[in-house]
């Protein structure tokens, strides 16, 4: 068996290009709002093999794709908290999260406080 780690799986240039396409897809279509978004769905939309998307995202963002997708969702949720009167529950449901506990955990990880603390602080 050949040594996989001998050569980089993907050039940094290639990783950046794939990440840029991923980012453009996310921001132009708000695909992250789909709670059932999967790597294979992304692969079909981008016409790039799932493995390559995953590798590129890990290289560029230094974290896995689900965490990166959650960052888009949390940015969306932050805007909704700041600009709407929707309840936190309504916001979590319209931000692409499947469970409130995952929403709260990811919100705290990314923002450094809970959604309700964030709302209080910015009211």
CORZIQUI-V207548 format. One record per pair of residues at least 12 apart in sequence whose ideal C-beta (glycine too) atoms are under 6 Angstrom apart, sorted by the first residue. I is the first residue (numbers start at 0). J is the second residue. D is the distance in whole Angstrom. If there is no record, write none. Layout:
# CORZIQUI-V207548
i: (I & I)
j: (J & J)
d: (D & D)
This chain:
# CORZIQUI-V207548
i: (8 & 9 & 14 & 14 & 14 & 17 & 17 & 18 & 18 & 20 & 24 & 25 & 31 & 31 & 31 & 31 & 32 & 34 & 34 & 69 & 70 & 72 & 72 & 73 & 73 & 73 & 75 & 76 & 76 & 80 & 80 & 81 & 87)
j: (54 & 54 & 55 & 58 & 59 & 47 & 55 & 55 & 59 & 45 & 44 & 71 & 68 & 71 & 72 & 95 & 95 & 95 & 97 & 105 & 109 & 94 & 95 & 105 & 106 & 109 & 94 & 90 & 94 & 117 & 118 & 121 & 114)
d: (5 & 5 & 4 & 4 & 5 & 6 & 4 & 5 & 4 & 6 & 6 & 5 & 5 & 4 & 5 & 5 & 5 & 5 & 5 & 5 & 6 & 5 & 5 & 6 & 6 & 5 & 5 & 5 & 4 & 6 & 5 & 6 & 5)
